[in-house]
């Protein structure tokens, strides 16, 4: 199954120390793309950095 998460906020603090483990797990579960967005300039920059680090973001 191919899944796309169309509304995520991966810049939230809850994810900050877990993304290295979560992204591979989500890929195993069939997530092909994650559309994440920030809510201001600072979080938008964090989101862009995540997109550079992870191929499914």
Biopython code that builds the backbone (N, CA, C, O; Angstrom):
import numpy as np
from Bio.PDB.StructureBuilder import StructureBuilder

atoms = [
    (1, "UNK", "N", (0.841, -1.167, 0.000)),
    (1, "UNK", "CA", (0.000, 0.000, 0.000)),
    (1, "UNK", "C", (0.891, 1.237, 0.000)),
    (1, "UNK", "O", (1.882, 1.296, 0.729)),
    (2, "UNK", "N", (0.540, 2.208, -0.809)),
    (2, "UNK", "CA", (1.242, 3.482, -0.854)),
    (2, "UNK", "C", (0.422, 4.529, -0.131)),
    (2, "UNK", "O", (-0.726, 4.788, -0.491)),
    (3, "UNK", "N", (1.010, 5.128, 0.885)),
    (3, "UNK", "CA", (0.315, 6.135, 1.680)),
    (3, "UNK", "C", (1.004, 7.481, 1.553)),
    (3, "UNK", "O", (2.224, 7.557, 1.408)),
    (4, "UNK", "N", (0.208, 8.543, 1.610)),
    (4, "UNK", "CA", (0.722, 9.909, 1.622)),
    (4, "UNK", "C", (0.086, 10.623, 2.795)),
    (4, "UNK", "O", (-1.138, 10.717, 2.882)),
    (5, "UNK", "N", (0.910, 11.125, 3.696)),
    (5, "UNK", "CA", (0.418, 11.935, 4.811)),
    (5, "UNK", "C", (0.337, 13.363, 4.294)),
    (5, "UNK", "O", (1.364, 13.978, 4.006)),
    (6, "UNK", "N", (-0.866, 13.892, 4.176)),
    (6, "UNK", "CA", (-1.053, 15.197, 3.542)),
    (6, "UNK", "C", (-1.132, 16.358, 4.523)),
    (6, "UNK", "O", (-1.324, 17.502, 4.110)),
    (7, "UNK", "N", (-0.987, 16.081, 5.814)),
    (7, "UNK", "CA", (-1.016, 17.181, 6.787)),
    (7, "UNK", "C", (-0.208, 16.795, 8.018)),
    (7, "UNK", "O", (-0.700, 16.110, 8.915)),
    (8, "UNK", "N", (1.036, 17.246, 8.043)),
    (8, "UNK", "CA", (1.909, 16.938, 9.174)),
    (8, "UNK", "C", (2.643, 18.201, 9.609)),
    (8, "UNK", "O", (2.808, 19.144, 8.835)),
    (9, "UNK", "N", (3.071, 18.195, 10.842)),
    (9, "UNK", "CA", (3.888, 19.283, 11.385)),
    (9, "UNK", "C", (5.102, 18.638, 12.050)),
    (9, "UNK", "O", (5.199, 18.574, 13.275)),
    (10, "UNK", "N", (6.019, 18.166, 11.220)),
    (10, "UNK", "CA", (7.184, 17.443, 11.717)),
    (10, "UNK", "C", (8.175, 18.344, 12.440)),
    (10, "UNK", "O", (9.129, 17.856, 13.047)),
    (11, "UNK", "N", (7.958, 19.644, 12.381)),
    (11, "UNK", "CA", (8.839, 20.579, 13.078)),
    (11, "UNK", "C", (8.522, 20.671, 14.572)),
    (11, "UNK", "O", (9.272, 21.297, 15.321)),
    (12, "UNK", "N", (7.426, 20.059, 15.012)),
    (12, "UNK", "CA", (7.043, 20.123, 16.429)),
    (12, "UNK", "C", (8.099, 19.467, 17.311)),
    (12, "UNK", "O", (8.767, 18.517, 16.903)),
    (13, "UNK", "N", (8.235, 19.980, 18.505)),
    (13, "UNK", "CA", (9.254, 19.505, 19.449)),
    (13, "UNK", "C", (9.122, 18.015, 19.761)),
    (13, "UNK", "O", (10.128, 17.350, 20.006)),
    (14, "UNK", "N", (7.899, 17.481, 19.757)),
    (14, "UNK", "CA", (7.693, 16.061, 20.073)),
    (14, "UNK", "C", (8.466, 15.145, 19.127)),
    (14, "UNK", "O", (8.840, 14.034, 19.502)),
    (15, "UNK", "N", (8.701, 15.607, 17.913)),
    (15, "UNK", "CA", (9.371, 14.786, 16.910)),
    (15, "UNK", "C", (10.877, 15.015, 16.855)),
    (15, "UNK", "O", (11.596, 14.211, 16.262)),
    (16, "UNK", "N", (11.363, 16.076, 17.451)),
    (16, "UNK", "CA", (12.737, 16.532, 17.218)),
    (16, "UNK", "C", (13.797, 15.458, 17.449)),
    (16, "UNK", "O", (14.772, 15.400, 16.700)),
    (17, "UNK", "N", (13.642, 14.624, 18.441)),
    (17, "UNK", "CA", (14.648, 13.598, 18.725)),
    (17, "UNK", "C", (14.249, 12.221, 18.229)),
    (17, "UNK", "O", (14.929, 11.238, 18.525)),
    (18, "UNK", "N", (13.162, 12.131, 17.483)),
    (18, "UNK", "CA", (12.652, 10.825, 17.074)),
    (18, "UNK", "C", (12.608, 10.605, 15.568)),
    (18, "UNK", "O", (12.414, 9.474, 15.122)),
    (19, "UNK", "N", (12.781, 11.644, 14.785)),
    (19, "UNK", "CA", (12.585, 11.507, 13.343)),
    (19, "UNK", "C", (13.526, 10.498, 12.702)),
    (19, "UNK", "O", (13.140, 9.823, 11.748)),
    (20, "UNK", "N", (14.737, 10.380, 13.197)),
    (20, "UNK", "CA", (15.683, 9.413, 12.626)),
    (20, "UNK", "C", (15.159, 7.982, 12.755)),
    (20, "UNK", "O", (15.485, 7.129, 11.930)),
    (21, "UNK", "N", (14.359, 7.717, 13.773)),
    (21, "UNK", "CA", (13.764, 6.392, 13.957)),
    (21, "UNK", "C", (12.382, 6.297, 13.308)),
    (21, "UNK", "O", (12.017, 5.251, 12.771)),
    (22, "UNK", "N", (11.621, 7.381, 13.357)),
    (22, "UNK", "CA", (10.248, 7.348, 12.858)),
    (22, "UNK", "C", (10.158, 7.289, 11.338)),
    (22, "UNK", "O", (9.354, 6.527, 10.799)),
    (23, "UNK", "N", (10.956, 8.066, 10.650)),
    (23, "UNK", "CA", (10.871, 8.106, 9.181)),
    (23, "UNK", "C", (11.095, 6.716, 8.575)),
    (23, "UNK", "O", (10.287, 6.291, 7.749)),
    (24, "UNK", "N", (12.150, 5.993, 8.947)),
    (24, "UNK", "CA", (12.309, 4.642, 8.388)),
    (24, "UNK", "C", (11.140, 3.717, 8.728)),
    (24, "UNK", "O", (10.742, 2.895, 7.902)),
    (25, "UNK", "N", (10.598, 3.843, 9.913)),
    (25, "UNK", "CA", (9.453, 3.005, 10.310)),
    (25, "UNK", "C", (8.237, 3.335, 9.459)),
    (25, "UNK", "O", (7.540, 2.433, 8.994)),
    (26, "UNK", "N", (7.978, 4.615, 9.254)),
    (26, "UNK", "CA", (6.839, 5.008, 8.419)),
    (26, "UNK", "C", (7.020, 4.492, 6.995)),
    (26, "UNK", "O", (6.053, 4.078, 6.354)),
    (27, "UNK", "N", (8.261, 4.516, 6.498)),
    (27, "UNK", "CA", (8.523, 3.974, 5.164)),
    (27, "UNK", "C", (8.192, 2.483, 5.116)),
    (27, "UNK", "O", (7.596, 2.007, 4.149)),
    (28, "UNK", "N", (8.579, 1.749, 6.158)),
    (28, "UNK", "CA", (8.267, 0.315, 6.238)),
    (28, "UNK", "C", (6.763, 0.073, 6.199)),
    (28, "UNK", "O", (6.304, -0.929, 5.652)),
    (29, "UNK", "N", (6.005, 0.987, 6.776)),
    (29, "UNK", "CA", (4.548, 0.852, 6.835)),
    (29, "UNK", "C", (3.852, 1.314, 5.557)),
    (29, "UNK", "O", (2.628, 1.223, 5.454)),
    (30, "UNK", "N", (4.617, 1.808, 4.583)),
    (30, "UNK", "CA", (4.046, 2.168, 3.294)),
    (30, "UNK", "C", (3.892, 3.648, 3.029)),
    (30, "UNK", "O", (3.324, 4.031, 2.006)),
    (31, "UNK", "N", (4.381, 4.491, 3.919)),
    (31, "UNK", "CA", (4.294, 5.933, 3.676)),
    (31, "UNK", "C", (5.326, 6.299, 2.615)),
    (31, "UNK", "O", (6.520, 6.056, 2.789)),
    (32, "UNK", "N", (4.855, 6.884, 1.515)),
    (32, "UNK", "CA", (5.736, 7.259, 0.408)),
    (32, "UNK", "C", (6.095, 8.737, 0.434)),
    (32, "UNK", "O", (7.177, 9.124, -0.009)),
    (33, "UNK", "N", (5.200, 9.554, 0.948)),
    (33, "UNK", "CA", (5.424, 10.999, 0.999)),
    (33, "UNK", "C", (4.774, 11.566, 2.252)),
    (33, "UNK", "O", (3.732, 11.086, 2.698)),
    (34, "UNK", "N", (5.402, 12.596, 2.813)),
    (34, "UNK", "CA", (4.828, 13.328, 3.938)),
    (34, "UNK", "C", (4.840, 14.801, 3.564)),
    (34, "UNK", "O", (5.895, 15.376, 3.297)),
    (35, "UNK", "N", (3.674, 15.399, 3.548)),
    (35, "UNK", "CA", (3.563, 16.832, 3.286)),
    (35, "UNK", "C", (3.481, 17.523, 4.636)),
    (35, "UNK", "O", (2.490, 17.394, 5.354)),
    (36, "UNK", "N", (4.524, 18.249, 4.970)),
    (36, "UNK", "CA", (4.598, 18.918, 6.261)),
    (36, "UNK", "C", (4.709, 20.417, 6.035)),
    (36, "UNK", "O", (5.245, 20.861, 5.020)),
    (37, "UNK", "N", (4.213, 21.174, 6.959)),
    (37, "UNK", "CA", (4.276, 22.628, 6.808)),
    (37, "UNK", "C", (4.512, 23.283, 8.151)),
    (37, "UNK", "O", (4.176, 22.742, 9.204)),
    (38, "UNK", "N", (5.092, 24.449, 8.084)),
    (38, "UNK", "CA", (5.278, 25.261, 9.273)),
    (38, "UNK", "C", (4.128, 26.245, 9.403)),
    (38, "UNK", "O", (3.228, 26.300, 8.565)),
    (39, "UNK", "N", (4.183, 27.010, 10.469)),
    (39, "UNK", "CA", (3.115, 27.991, 10.706)),
    (39, "UNK", "C", (3.642, 29.421, 10.729)),
    (39, "UNK", "O", (2.871, 30.373, 10.851)),
    (40, "UNK", "N", (4.968, 29.566, 10.612)),
    (40, "UNK", "CA", (5.570, 30.896, 10.566)),
    (40, "UNK", "C", (6.938, 30.761, 9.899)),
    (40, "UNK", "O", (7.325, 29.669, 9.483)),
    (41, "UNK", "N", (7.653, 31.851, 9.800)),
    (41, "UNK", "CA", (8.938, 31.824, 9.106)),
    (41, "UNK", "C", (9.913, 30.835, 9.740)),
    (41, "UNK", "O", (10.589, 30.093, 9.028)),
    (42, "UNK", "N", (9.992, 30.818, 11.042)),
    (42, "UNK", "CA", (10.926, 29.925, 11.736)),
    (42, "UNK", "C", (10.603, 28.465, 11.474)),
    (42, "UNK", "O", (11.491, 27.686, 11.128)),
    (43, "UNK", "N", (9.345, 28.086, 11.636)),
    (43, "UNK", "CA", (8.982, 26.680, 11.440)),
    (43, "UNK", "C", (8.999, 26.298, 9.960)),
    (43, "UNK", "O", (9.239, 25.136, 9.630)),
    (44, "UNK", "N", (8.750, 27.248, 9.071)),
    (44, "UNK", "CA", (8.883, 26.956, 7.641)),
    (44, "UNK", "C", (10.332, 26.637, 7.291)),
    (44, "UNK", "O", (10.589, 25.752, 6.475)),
    (45, "UNK", "N", (11.267, 27.336, 7.889)),
    (45, "UNK", "CA", (12.685, 27.031, 7.656)),
    (45, "UNK", "C", (13.041, 25.640, 8.177)),
    (45, "UNK", "O", (13.776, 24.898, 7.527)),
    (46, "UNK", "N", (12.517, 25.292, 9.350)),
    (46, "UNK", "CA", (12.756, 23.951, 9.895)),
    (46, "UNK", "C", (12.196, 22.892, 8.957)),
    (46, "UNK", "O", (12.821, 21.855, 8.734)),
    (47, "UNK", "N", (11.023, 23.157, 8.415)),
    (47, "UNK", "CA", (10.384, 22.229, 7.488)),
    (47, "UNK", "C", (11.225, 22.046, 6.229)),
    (47, "UNK", "O", (11.372, 20.926, 5.739)),
    (48, "UNK", "N", (11.769, 23.123, 5.709)),
    (48, "UNK", "CA", (12.635, 23.018, 4.534)),
    (48, "UNK", "C", (13.881, 22.191, 4.835)),
    (48, "UNK", "O", (14.328, 21.417, 3.988)),
    (49, "UNK", "N", (14.440, 22.343, 6.018)),
    (49, "UNK", "CA", (15.598, 21.541, 6.411)),
    (49, "UNK", "C", (15.239, 20.057, 6.500)),
    (49, "UNK", "O", (16.031, 19.197, 6.114)),
    (50, "UNK", "N", (14.048, 19.764, 7.007)),
    (50, "UNK", "CA", (13.605, 18.368, 7.074)),
    (50, "UNK", "C", (13.474, 17.774, 5.677)),
    (50, "UNK", "O", (13.814, 16.612, 5.454)),
    (51, "UNK", "N", (12.982, 18.571, 4.742)),
    (51, "UNK", "CA", (12.835, 18.093, 3.365)),
    (51, "UNK", "C", (14.192, 17.784, 2.739)),
    (51, "UNK", "O", (14.297, 16.895, 1.894)),
    (52, "UNK", "N", (15.216, 18.502, 3.144)),
    (52, "UNK", "CA", (16.564, 18.223, 2.643)),
    (52, "UNK", "C", (17.138, 16.947, 3.256)),
    (52, "UNK", "O", (17.913, 16.242, 2.610)),
    (53, "UNK", "N", (16.761, 16.653, 4.495)),
    (53, "UNK", "CA", (17.297, 15.486, 5.210)),
    (53, "UNK", "C", (16.612, 14.180, 4.857)),
    (53, "UNK", "O", (17.254, 13.130, 4.825)),
    (54, "UNK", "N", (15.309, 14.234, 4.590)),
    (54, "UNK", "CA", (14.525, 13.013, 4.406)),
    (54, "UNK", "C", (13.854, 13.015, 3.036)),
    (54, "UNK", "O", (13.157, 13.964, 2.678)),
    (55, "UNK", "N", (14.067, 11.956, 2.281)),
    (55, "UNK", "CA", (13.566, 11.909, 0.908)),
    (55, "UNK", "C", (12.050, 11.805, 0.791)),
    (55, "UNK", "O", (11.514, 12.060, -0.287)),
    (56, "UNK", "N", (11.342, 11.444, 1.846)),
    (56, "UNK", "CA", (9.884, 11.334, 1.733)),
    (56, "UNK", "C", (9.163, 12.594, 2.203)),
    (56, "UNK", "O", (7.938, 12.681, 2.111)),
    (57, "UNK", "N", (9.922, 13.574, 2.708)),
    (57, "UNK", "CA", (9.312, 14.822, 3.194)),
    (57, "UNK", "C", (9.322, 15.833, 2.068)),
    (57, "UNK", "O", (8.858, 16.959, 2.247)),
]
sb = StructureBuilder()
sb.init_structure("model")
sb.init_model(0)
sb.init_chain("A")
sb.init_seg("    ")
for serial, (resi, resn, name, xyz) in enumerate(atoms, 1):
    if name == "N":
        sb.init_residue(resn, " ", resi, " ")
    sb.init_atom(name, np.array(xyz, "f"), 0.0, 1.0, " ", f" {name:<3s}", serial, name[0])
structure = sb.get_structure()
